[in-house]
Amino acid sequence: MNSRRRVCVVVGSRANYSSIKSAMCAIRGHRGLELQVVVMASALLNRFGSVVDLIERDGFAIAARASVIVEGETPVTMAKSTGLGLVELPTIFDILKPDVVVSVGDRFETMATAIAAAYMNIPLEPWLERIRSIGASGHQMAHFESMAKLHQDNRYDRSSGDVELLTGVPPMSIEDFVRMHQNDFTKAPGA
């Protein structure tokens, strides 16, 4: 039996990959986690630089690919591409059986990923328990749970200037956060 947690990272574009690459490295390097990489949408297309080839050159194994682009780049074709993502991703998630799905971005492929994962009831609780086990305060846990629920219900699809307004410091990217906390991502469970 595999006791490692399966983390499925869905990459849909070059921008997605550049935002999540350092987190993928941290997940891959953690002995308690198993990285599953799903590549879809424009990340598979030559005219957008064949990001899938870059991902493989960086040493990541591709667990699945989903071709979901409908040509035209209009609201109609984006809606159709989202629908294709909703056809393909549930099958991929059913085969891979991830414990958590990670996706970054704000385009149709991210929406399809979030909807598919939510409908498949990929649980949040084990990850919330892990956050609790590393000493998150009650206030932090309430925030994580609220944010997770908003994302699961597809109700948090905006960005704001709240972080900078409150702290005077602009928010950092996922890549910057992982780089800053790299040791936390590579610690053995219970260490």
N, C-alpha and C positions, 0 to 999 in steps of 0.2 A: 504494500500500500504506500502511495506517495504522500508523505506528510508535508511536503512543501506546498505553499499556497501558489495557485496558478494565477498570474497577473497577465491579462490579455490587453496588449496595447494595440490600438487600431490607428493606423497611419493612413491618411487620405490625401495628403499633399506634401509638397516640399516644405511649406511653412509648418505644417504639423510636425514633420520629422525634426526640423531644427529646434522646435520648442520642446520636444520630448526626448531627444537623443540622450542627454545626460541622465535622465531618470531611467531610461532603458538600460544604460550601462550599470547604474546602481542596482537595479532589479536583477539583471543578469549576474552580477557579482555577489549577490546575497545568497548564502547557502540555504536559507529558509524559503526562498522564492523561486518559482519557475516562470520564466518569461515566455509568453506566447505572442508572436508578432503577426498581426493581420494587416495586409497592405491592400488598399482599395482605391477606387476613383482615379484622380489625376496622377497619383503616385505610381500608377502602373503604366502611364502613357509616355511614349517616346517624346512627343512634342512638348511635354512638360519636364523633360530631363531624365525620365526613367528613374525616379527616386528609388524604386525597388532595387535597382542595381547598386546604388550608393549604400542602401541599407545592408545589402548582402556583402559588399566590399568592407563595410565597417564590422563585419563578423557576426551579424545577427541572422539567425535562421528564420525563414519565413514559414509560419505555421499554416497560413491560408492566404489566398488572394481572392478578391471580389471585384469583378469588372462590372461597374454600375453606371458608367457615364453614358448619357443620351446626348448626342451632339446637338448644338444649337445655342447654348449659353443664354437661354431665355428663362423667365419664370416658369414656363410650362415644362421645359426640358429639365430644369433643376428639380421640379416637383416629381417628374418621372424618374429621375436619377435617385431621389430620396426613396421612392417606392421600390426601385430595384435593390437599394441597400437593405430595405426592410424584408425583401424576399431572400437575399443572400445571407445576411448576417445571422439570423436565427439558426440557420442550418450550421453555420460555422461555429457559433457558440454552443450548439447542442453537441457537436463533435468534440470541441476542445474542452468543454465543461470548465470554464474559468471560474475562479472564486470572486474575481473582480475584473471589471472592464475599465480601461483608462482611454480616454480620447480627449484631444485638445483641439480647439478651433471653433469656428462659428459658421461653418458652411453646412451644406446639406448632408455631407457624409457624417458629420458629428451628430446632427439631429437623428439620422437613421440609426447610428450606433447607440445613442442614448435611449431612443424609443425601444429598439430591439432588446437591449439589456434590461430595461425596466419591465417590459412585458414578460421577459423570461425569469423574472424574480431572482436575478443574480444578487445574492444577499449582501447587505452592507454591514450587518451586525458583526461578523468576524473581524472586519477592519476597524470598526468602532471599538471593539473589545481590545484590539492590539494597541490602538491609540490610548485607551484608558490604562492599559498595562504599563505604558512608558511614562505615566505620571501626569497625564493631562488633567487639568482642574475641571471641576464640575461645570464652570462657566464655559471653558473651551469645549468640553464634550457636548454641551447644549448647542453651542455654535456649530460644531461639526455635524451633529445630527440634523439641525435645522437646514444647513446648507445641503447636506446629502438628500434630504427629503425634497427640497426645492428643485434640485437637479433631477431627481428621480421623477418628479411630477412635471418636468420640463417647464418650470416656472421661473427659472433663474437663467435667463438667456441674454443678459445685458451686462454692460460694464458701466462703472460710474467713477467719479472722482472722489468718492468717499474716503478712501485710504489716505490719499494725499491731503484732503481737506482736514481730516482728523489728526494726522501725524506730521504733516509738512513734508513727508517723504513719499515719492511715487511708489506704487506697488512694484514688486519684482516679478520677473518671469519665473515659470516653473524651473527652467534651466538654471537661473541664478540661485533660486532657493535650494535646489538639489546640490549645486556646487558648494554653496555656503554650509550645507548640512551633510556633506558627503559621508562623514564618519557615522552619523546616525543611520544612514541607509545601509551601511556595510557591517554594522555590528551584528554579531550572532544573537539570535533570540535569547533573552535572559541574561545577556552579558552586561 
